[in-house]
């Protein structure tokens, strides 16, 4: 029987020269199994208990995770409110500028560029002169 199959295998890795490396979570699991063994449980019973505890931890978020989620939601709500206020300010500024443009700026004088028909006439004249 492979003792560390499934969920427990993720805490155990092979290193240089095929050494077995156990991360901090794996060490905590091994300590818990030793504690259960010291309390009279068999290795198989200890393994089953630890697997149940690991699965239970995955399903129920810890208080710190819940606190973190609450703080994250609060921060996002504040950010959304700030951005909405910035949009309202921008919209008011756009309206103010439209009002200035419509009421306070004088009408622009007519364009001083020659009309297209004049440009054609000018080209014909220049082409005759330069030939």
N, C-alpha and C positions, 0 to 999 in steps of 0.2 A: 504494500500500500504506500503510495506516495503521500507523505504527510502534508506537504505544502502545495497541494494542487489548487487550481482556481484562484480565488481571491487572495490567498496568502502568498502565492508565487510572485506577485508583483513587488514584494518587499525584498526578494532575494535575487541577486544577480551574480553572474560570473565575471571575475576580473582577470588581471594578468596571471598567466600560468594556471588558468582554470580555478583560481581561488574563489571561494564562496564569499560574497559580500552581502551583508545585511544592512539595510538602512535603518534609521531611527524608529520608524513604525514597525519594522520587522523585529527589532530588539524589544520594543514594548510588547509585542505579541509573544515573543519567547519568554519574557519575564512573567507575563500573565499565565502562560502555560505552566511554567515552573511553580508559580503560586498555587495554581489549581492542583498540580501534582503533589505539592507539599500538603494540601488539604485532603489528600486521599483519592483524588480522581486518577483514572487511568489516562494514558497518553491519548487514546482514541476519544475518551470523554472530554478531555481538556481541549483537544482539537475542535470537536463539535461545538463546545461552549464558545471558544474564541471565534470560530466562524460566525456563529449567531451574533455575537457582540459586534464583530466587524460589519456585518450586514445591517445590523440595527443602527450603527453609527452613520452609515451611509444614507439611511432612509430618514432619520430625524436630524434636522439641522441643530447645531449647538446654539446656545444662547448668544455666544459671540458672533456666530454667523448671522443670527436673526438681528442682533444689534447693528451689525455692519450693513445688512440689507436695509434696515430702517433708516440709518444715516445716509445711505446711498440714495434712497428714494427722496428723503428730505432735501438733499443737495441738488438732485435733479429737478425737483419742484421749484426750488429757489432759482436755479439757473433758467428754467423755463419762464418764470415770472419776470426775471431780469430781461430776458430776450424779448418777451412780449412788450415790456415797457419801452425798450429801445425801438421796437417797431412802431409803437404809437408816437414816440418822439420824432422818428423819421417821417412818418406820415404827416404830422403837423408841420414839420419844416417844409416838406414838399408843397403842401397847401399854401403855406405862407409865401413861398417863392412864386407859385402860380399867381397868387394875388398881386404880388409886386409886378410881375411881368405884364399882367393884364391891365393894371390900373396906373402904374407909375412910369413905365417906360414909354417914351414917345414912339410914335409910329416911325418905322424905318423909312428913309427916303427911297425913292425908286432906284433901282440898280443903274449904275453908270456904265455898265458893260454894253458894248454895241449889240444891237439885235442880230440875230443869225442872218437875216437877209442883208444887213449892212456888211457883215463879214464876207459874205459871198461876193458882193459888189466890190469890196476892198481887195479881195484876192484877184478878181479879174483885172482890176486896174493895175495892181502890182505886177501881175504876170505879163501884162502888155509892156509895162515900163522896163522890166528887167530882161526882156527878150531881145 
